[in-house]
Amino acid sequence: MSESKNLLRSVQTISVCTFLSRILGLARDMICASIFGTSMVWDAFTVAFKIPNLFRRLFGEGALSAAFIPIFTERIEKHGREEALVFFNVVATALIIILGGIVLVGEGSFFIIPRAFQIQEKWQLVLKLLIIMFPYVFFICLVAFMGAVLNTLRHFFMPAIAPVIMNICWIIGAVVAPYTGKTLGTMIYAVAISTFLSGLVQVIIQIPAFRKKELYYQFIPRFTDPGLKLVLIRMAPIVFGLGIVQVNVLLDSIIAVGFSSPQGGPDHFTLGGMTIPFPMKAGAASVLYYSDRLIQFPLGVFGIAMATAVFPLFSTHAVREDWSNFSTAFNRALKFILFIGIPASLSLIVFREPIIDLLYRRNQFDAESAYRTSRVILFYAIGVWAYCGLHVLIRAFYSVKDTVTPVKIGATCVGLNLVLNLSLIWVLKEGGLALSTAISSIVQIVILTLSLQKRLQIKIKKEVFASLLKTIVASLAMAVTGWFALRMFPGLNGGGSLYAKGLRLFIPMLLAFAAFAATSLLLKLEEFGYLVKLSLRKG
């Protein structure tokens, strides 16, 4: 039980920091939506930003962390701290050299491409922004690696607070942007520069935590180190699997830009002599970005927090071959993921319009932008519980050093996602891209769960299904209450003060939460009781 309390305490630490980051992220997006709206300029920025972000997911918090943490944990458990720290320096040195090479190659490519090929204006802007933002790859991957080291040593605060710094830097850039030029195309560079600088600042703030843990970096270019080779070997399938997933995420934005009619341009394109109307309008990538940011709120605050906290726990049980406690930890994590993810999905569906009205709808973000974003959130929200659960399930596989199974399943589901993308955009426009993501994620989590049970002979206990049933009932009570409460508050149609918009959202939301809490108490939902006790203890 003490392990359970420690896990929840770690989750709470990460969740509080992530919650602060998400709040600042929403403030950042509110400012950017007001200035840039769903314009072609913001479309270009969202695509440019996703490219360095892709490398962060691959080499930082994705493949490297997944391959490094179990081996680093094993070094500490079996060989002692001193040998583990040497291993850390060997991996850090290799990472610095690899990232430096990637940045140099990328910068050269982004400089040469527009000079060697004739490309459209919107893609030229993407490349110009990449020249500024791509070095962010070097710093943010180091931040993610440093976070993995600290998390393994049960220090969660500084890695979790790093995104807060990024958002503060981004907000400063967005606030300064209107004073740097008269056109959106000029102002966007201030945001790009602030993004790059945020990576450097995030590295710097991790250093005191490293010193407190008596971790000091030494340049050790020992490329023949067996531990490094083992990390690289285990990284390969993870990079492949995550690469497919992250490239697919990037392709969503590229499809959104490529299959959208340009502002002031033709509403059709020619293919094989046929004239085909564009399925989407300019701003589709922006709409996906704003929608995804809202979806990331519950995912980041709890889903990723739970996965981050439970991964070292999974790894420790796996190293000790303590499968009983491994199974207990997995079932407990799964219950909490469903307990948070299902009501989060329904909440976003029910409250999506007043949320958009409060956060985004002003100045350049008009009624059409709000309507398009609302439709996309509707489809994205269907899979919030699955997005949260995937992070825990995949880390369960990684902790037992099985990196192949998630790759195979992920590759299959990414293929499904791409096929659905290219099919559904003609019917649902950008909403088709969101629905494709939700469907493929739900399929993936079902297959992963079945595979994990077979791989480790782990059984999902009856208590998980009982908790799931109670969670669904409580979530439905919340959704119905919220829907009726919203009917009591007429839509403001984009008008009204921030205060009025806030009342229209938060009063129905509070009533909905009260219904969820009351139903949870009546059903004696264990996870709700845990959270209440933990909150009271912290208070």
N, C-alpha and C positions, 0 to 999 in steps of 0.2 A: 504493500500500500504506500510505503514511503517513496518507492520508485515512481508510482503513479502521481503522487503529489509533486515530486521533483520535475516530472515530465510536464505537468500542467503549469508549474511555476515557470519553467523554461519557455513554454508556449506563450504564457502571459507576458513575459519580458519581451519576446520577439513581437507578439501581437501589439503591445502598447507602442513600441517603436514604429512598427509597420503602420499602425493606425495613424500616428502622427505624420508619417511619411505620406500616407494616402490623403490625409486632410490637406497637407501642403501641396500634394499632387493635384488635388481637385482645385485648389486655389490657383495653381499654375495654369491648369487647363481652362479655368474660367477666364483668366486674363487673356490667354492665347485665343480662345474662342471669340472673345469680344473684339480682339484686334484683327485676327486673320479669318475668322469664320470657317466656312467650308470651301475655301478658295483653292485654286490650282497651286498657289504658293505653299499653303499648308499641306496639300497633297504631297508636294515634292519633299517637304521637310519630314513628313512621317515616313516616307520611303527611305530617305537618307539616314534617318535616325535608327531605323530597324536593322540596317546593315551592321554597324558596330555593335548593336544590341545582340545580333545573331552570334557574333564571336564571343560576347560575354556569356551567353547561355551555353555555348559549346565548350570553351576553354576555361571559363571561370567557374560559375556555379553549377555547370552541367557535368561534362565528361570528366574534367580534371578532379573536381570535388568528389564525384562518385567513385572514381578509381583511387583517389588519394586517401580519403578518410578511413576506409577499412584497413588499408595497409599501414597507415600512420597509427591507427588504434592498435593494430597487432604489434607494431614495434614498441609502443609504450607498454603494452600488457606483458609481452614476452621477453623484450630485450632491454627495457629501461629507457628512461627519458633522454639520456645523453645520445644514444644511438639514434633515437627518433628525431632529435634535433639536427643531427648530421644529415639524415634523410630529407628533412624539410629543406635544408639549404641546397642540397643537390637538385631537388625538384624545382625550387624557386629559381635557381640559376638557369636551368634548362628553359623554364617558362619565360624568363626575361629575354633570353636570346631568341626564342621562337616568336614571341610577340613583337619584338623589334623588327624581325625579318618580315612578318606579316604586314606591319604598318608601312614599311618602306616600299614593299611591292604594291600595296594598295594605293598609296599616295602617287606612285609613278603611273599606275594604271588610270586613275581618275584624272590625272593631268593630260595624259596622252590621248585617251579615247575621244574627247570632243574635238581634238585637233586632227585626228586621223579619219574620223567618220562624220558624215552629215547626220545629225540627230535633232529631234524636235526640241523646241524651247523648254518644255516641261522637264525633259530628261537632262538638258544642259544645266538647269538649276539644281537638279538632284546631284549631279557630279560636282558642281561648285560647292555645295553644302558638305558633301562628303570629304572634300579636301580639308575642310576645317574640322569636321567632327571625327574623322576616322582615327586619328591618334588617341581618341577616347578609349579605343579598344585596348591599348597598352595598359592604361591606368585602371580601367574598370575590371579587367581580367585579374590584375594583381589584387585589387580590392576583394574580389570574390574568393581568390585563393587564400588570402590572409584571413578572410572570414571563416573559411573551411578549417584552417588550423585552429583558430580561436574556439570555434564551435566544438571541435573534437576535445579541447581542453575544458569544455563546459563553460566557456565565456561567450555569452550571446549578445550582450548589450552593444558593444562597439560595431560589430558587423551589421546589426540590425539598424543602428542609427545612421549608417553611411548613406542610405537613400534619402534621408532627411536633408543631408547636406546638398545632395544633387538637386533636390527640389528647390532649396533656398537659392542656389546659384541660378537655376533656370528662371525662377520668379524675378530675380534681379535683372536678368537678361531681357525678360518679357516687359518689365516695367520701363526699362531704359529704351527698348526698341523704338517706340514712337518718336523719340528725340533723335534718332540716328538717320532718319530719311523720311521722304514724303510718300514713297510707294511701299507696298507690302513686300515686293521683291528685294528692296534695300533693307527694310526693317528686320527681315528674317535672319540676317547675318548676326545680329546681336544675340539672338536666341542660340544660334549655332555655336558662337564663341563661348557663351556661358556654359553650354553643355560640355564642351571640351575641358574648360577649366575645372568643372565640378569633379571630373575624374581625378585630377591631380590632388585636389583638396581631400577627397575621400581616402586616398592613399595615406596622406599625411596624418589624418586623425586616427588611423589604426596603430600608429607607431607607439604611442604611450601604453596601449593595452599589451603590445608585444613586450615592451620593456618590463611591465608589471609581471608578466608571465616568464620573465627572464629568457625571452626569445630574441636572438640577435642574428641578423643576416650576415652570412659570409659567402663570398664568391667561390663556389666549389664546382668547377666544370668537370665533374666526374661522370661522363656520359656512358661509361661502362658499368656503372653501379647497378647491381641486380634489382634493387628496389625501383630505380627509375625505369629500367626495362620492363619490369612487371606493371608499373603504372601505365606506361605507353601501350603495352600489350592489351591491358584491360580498357584503356581509353579508346582504342581503335573501334570496337563495335559500338561503344557508347557515342563516339563522335559521329559514326555512320548513322546511328539511329536518331540521335538528337539533330544531326545535320539535316536529315530528311524532314524532320518535324519543323525545325526552325526555317529551313529554306521554304517549306510549304507556307509557313506564316508570312514570310516575306513575299512569296508568290501571291498571297491573298491581296496584298497592297499593290503589287505590280499588276495583277489582273484588274484591280479596281482603277488604277490609273490608265492602263493600256486599253481597257474596254470602255472607257468613259469618253464622251465627246468633249473636245477641248473648249474652253471658254471662248466664245466668239468664233469658233471654228465649225466645220461641217458636222452634221448629226449622223453621219454614216461613214463606213470605210469600204474599201474594195478588196475582195479576196477571190482570186481565181476568176476574175472577170465579173464576179457578182457584186452587187451593191447591197451591203448589209448595214442596217441601222445599229448604232451603238446601244447596248442594253442598259448603260448607265450614263449619268451626266457627271460633269466635273464636280469634284467634291466627294466622290465615293470613298476615296482613301481617307479623307478627313473624317467622314462619318464613321468609318470603321474604327479609326483611332479614338474618337471621343467615346464611342460605345464600349470599346475594349477597356478604356480607362475606368469606366464605371464597373465593368465586370471584374476587373482586377482588384477592386476594393475588397470584396469578401474573400477573394482568392488569396490576396497578399496578406490580409489581416489575420486570417486563420488557416487557410489551406496550406500555403507555403510555410507558415510559422510552425504548424504541426509537423510537416514533413522534415523541416530543418531540425527541430528538436528531437524527433524520434529516430532520425537516421543514425546518430552515434549510438543510441540505445540498441537499435537493431544490430548494428555492427558489433557491439560489445557482446551481446547474447550469442551472435553467430560465431565469434572467435572462441567463446567458451563452450560452444555447442550446447547451449542451454535452450533447447527448442521449446520447452514448456513455457518459460518466461517470454520467449520470442513470440509465441502464439498469443499469449495474454496481452503483450504490448500491441501486437498487430490488431487484435480484436478491439481493444480499447481505443486505439487511434481511429479505426474505421467507424466506430460508433460516434465519436466526436465529430468526425468529418461529415457524416450524414446528418448529424444533429444541427450542424451549422449550415451545411451546403444546401439542404432542401428548403428551409425557410428563406435562405438568401435568394435562391432561384425565384421563388414565388413573390418575394418582396420586390425584386427588381421588375418582374412582370407587372405587378399591380401598381407600383408607384413610379414607373418609368417616366410618365409624362410630367408630373409635378417635379420630379428630380431634375429633368432636363430644363424645365421652365425656370427653376431656381438657380441652377448652376450655370447654364450656358446661354439661355435665350436673352440676348441683348446686343445692340449695335450690329456688328457684321453677322452675328448668328441669328438669322431671321426665322420666320415661321416654317419655311420649307426645310431649312436645316434641322429644326427641331423635330419635324414630322419624320424626316428620313432617319434621324438618329434614333427616334423612338421605335421605329419598325425594326431596326437592326438589333437594338437591345432586347426586344421581344424574343428574337430568335436565339441570340447569344445566351440569354438567361436560362433557357431550357436546360443547358448543360453545366451550369455553375457547380452543382454538386459533383459532377463527373470531373471537371477541371481540378477541383480540390482533391478528390480521391486519387487521381492519377499520380500526383506528386508522392503520396504515401506509398502506393502500390509499387511504383517503379523503384523507390528507394529500398523497399523490402527485398526486391530482387538483387539490387546492387550490393546490399549488405551481406548477402550470401555468395557474392562474387559471381552471380549469374547476370552477365551483361548482354547475353545473346538473345534470350527470350523476349525482353522488352523491345529489342531492336526489330526482331521479326514481326512482332505484333504491331509495333508502331509503324513500320514500313507499309504493312498491309493497310492500316487505317489511314495513313497519309495518302496512299493511292486512292482509297475510297473518297477521301476529302477532296482531292483534286478533281476527280470525275464529277462529284456532286457540285463543286464550284462552277465548273464549265457548263454544267447542265442547268443549275438553278438560277444563275444570274439572268437568264433570258425570261424567267417568270417572275422572280422576286427581287430583281436588281441586286443592290448590295446586300439586301436581306438574305439572298441566297448564299452568299459567302459566310454569313454568320450561322445560318441553319446547317450548312455543311460541316462547320467546325463542331457544332453541338452534337450532331448525329454521329460523326466519326469518333468523338471523345467518349460518348456513351457506349458505343460498340467496343472501343478499346478497353474501357474499364471493366466491362463484363468479361471479355476474353482474358484479360490480365488476372482477374480474380479467380477464374476457373483454373488458369495455369498455375497460379501460386499455390492453390490448394493441392494440385497434383504434384507440383515440384517439391514441396516441403511437408506434404501430408498435414498441412494446416487446415483445420476445419473452422469455418465461420460458425461460431457458437449460436445457439438459439437466442441468447440474450441480445445478439446483434439484430436479429430479425424482429424481436419484440420491441427493441428500442426504435428500429426503423418504422414499425407500424405506429407507435406512439408519436414519433416525430412527424409523420405524414398527417395524422389526425390534428395535432397541434398546429401544424403549418397551414392546413386547410382552414381551421378556425381563424387563424391570423389573416389569411388571404380574403376570406369572406367578410370579416369585420372591416378590413382595410378598404375593400371595394365599396361597401355600403357607406363607410365614413367619408370617402372621397365624393360620393354623390351629394353629400350635405354641403360641400364647398364647391361652388360653381367655378368653372375654368376662368382664368384671368386673361386668356387669349394673348399672352405676351405682355400685357400691361400690368399695372400694380407695382407696389414697392417691393423691395427685398423682404421686408417684414411680412407683407401680405402673402407673398409666395412661400415664405418659410412657414407661416401658420397653416397654409393649405396643404403643405407636405407633412409637417411634424405632428400636428394634432391627429390626423388619421393614422399616422405611423405609430404614435404612442398608444392609441386605442387598439391597433392591430397587435402591437407587442404585448399589451395587457392581456389580450385574448390568448396569445400564445403562451404567456407565463401562467395564466390561470388554468389553461388546458393541460399544460405540462405538470403543474402541481396536482391537478385532479387525477392525472394518469400516473403520477409518481414516476416521472421521467428522470432516470438516474443522472443523466448528463446535465440537466438543468439544475439539479440539486448540487452537483459538484461545482458548477460555475457560481452559484449563489454563495456557497460556503467559502469558496476561494476569494470572491469579491469582498465578503464580510471580513475575512481574515486580513486581506490587504488594507481594507478600510480601517 
